[in-house]
Amino acid sequence: MYWIAVNEKTPRKGIEVLVLLQTGQIRTAIADKEYAGGFRYAVASRSAWFCTGNVTHWMKKPKLPNAELSGATLAERPARTTG
């Protein structure tokens, strides 16, 4: 995985990615050209999507290490063994 400058390439609309802000913060965002800077992300203190256009780089989100963490349903998760 590597960071891609927003002036070089942007992801397809609706793709969830990691973004690097000018402040050095990293956030999960959704690519959406209808928002300033081409991305939208939720801010904990607000109930709406937000973006100020201060995204400098983005990258694809890495895959989670296993089904237990990836949001798989209980039926899809491997059974745990004890003993």
C-alpha positions in Angstrom: 0.0 0.0 0.0 1.2 3.5 -0.8 -0.1 7.0 -0.6 -1.3 8.6 -3.8 -1.2 12.4 -4.2 -4.7 13.8 -5.0 -3.3 15.9 -7.9 -2.0 12.7 -9.5 -5.0 10.4 -9.3 -8.3 10.1 -7.4 -10.4 7.0 -6.6 -13.7 6.2 -8.2 -16.8 7.8 -6.5 -18.1 5.8 -3.6 -14.9 4.0 -2.8 -13.9 4.0 0.9 -10.2 4.9 1.4 -7.8 6.4 3.9 -7.0 10.1 3.4 -4.1 12.2 4.7 -5.1 15.7 5.7 -2.8 18.8 5.6 -2.8 18.7 9.4 -1.2 15.2 9.3 -4.4 13.5 10.4 -5.5 10.2 8.8 -9.2 9.5 8.3 -11.4 7.0 6.6 -13.3 8.8 3.8 -15.5 8.1 0.8 -14.5 9.4 -2.6 -17.1 11.9 -3.8 -16.4 14.8 -6.2 -19.5 16.6 -5.0 -17.6 17.6 -1.8 -14.7 20.0 -1.6 -11.5 18.2 -2.3 -13.3 15.1 -3.7 -13.8 13.3 -0.4 -16.3 13.2 2.4 -15.8 11.9 5.9 -17.7 11.9 9.2 -16.4 14.0 12.1 -17.2 12.7 15.6 -18.5 16.0 16.9 -20.9 16.5 13.9 -23.8 14.4 12.6 -23.1 15.3 8.9 -20.5 14.4 6.3 -17.7 17.0 6.2 -14.7 17.9 4.0 -12.8 21.1 3.7 -10.7 20.2 0.7 -7.5 19.7 2.8 -6.9 16.1 1.6 -3.4 15.8 0.2 -3.1 12.0 -0.3 -5.2 8.9 -0.3 -4.7 5.1 -0.3 -6.8 2.0 -0.5 -7.8 0.6 2.9 -5.8 -2.5 3.8 -7.7 -5.8 4.2 -8.4 -6.9 7.8 -6.4 -9.9 9.1 -9.2 -12.3 9.5 -13.0 -12.9 9.3 -13.5 -12.2 13.0 -12.4 -8.6 12.4 -13.7 -8.1 8.9 -17.4 -7.7 9.8 -18.4 -11.2 8.7 -21.7 -12.4 10.0 -21.7 -14.9 12.8 -22.6 -17.7 10.4 -19.5 -16.9 8.3 -17.0 -16.7 11.2 -14.9 -19.8 11.9 -15.9 -21.8 15.0 -13.7 -21.2 18.0 -12.2 -24.3 19.6 -11.4 -24.5 23.3 -9.0 -26.7 25.1 
